[in-house]
């Protein structure tokens, strides 16, 4: 994954001080971009078609299911990042999905954000392969 904006790397300790919601905010953007790239690669088409396909990945229910599937493959540290995000107080709620799905989705997004900011490209790509590698 290419970083376009800076060469700044966050240390593990710095990332522990970033609120889970903020990690999830970054992770949501990274995950959304990865889902868009995935759909572009496999489902060529007009933006409306690609957007519809992308929403199959980028929603609380889908992300909740993804997290449950990959959770056994996560390291203890990664599981701690997920757990911290899942247990954080929520400031918004989903209009379409239950609170449990929303919290698990936040956990997945925080994990993606954590790995991205840690600049652990190898592990982030392993996780993304677990997520996107099985559908097509």
Phi, psi and omega in degrees: 000132182269135173262122187268340194257328188196163174259006181297131176244141177265140175279165177304314181297321177296320181293329177294337180270354176275128180303144180305321180297327179287319175300318179294324178299314177293315181299324178299316180294316180296314181297318179299316178296318179296319178296320178296317179297318178301311181295322178298320181294320188254340183230069179305141179169188180283157182307323180297318178294317180295320179296318178298317179294322180295324181295344174291338177263321191260072173206158187300319181295312180297316181292326176298314179295320178299313181300315180299326181287321185267346185310316180296341182267001182272150175288168178300317179299316179296319177297324177295320177299315179298313182298317180299318180290318180297325184270354180291147177298140180269142181253344175225166176221157182283141177282336190247347187231157181287165184296324180296315177298317181299317181292320177293320177298320177298321177298316178297314181297321178296320177299313180298316178297318178300310181295323179295311181290331176290344181065036178266074185302319182298310182290321178300316179293326175298316179295315180296326176294321176299322183283305188267346185285346186262343187284316186258000000 
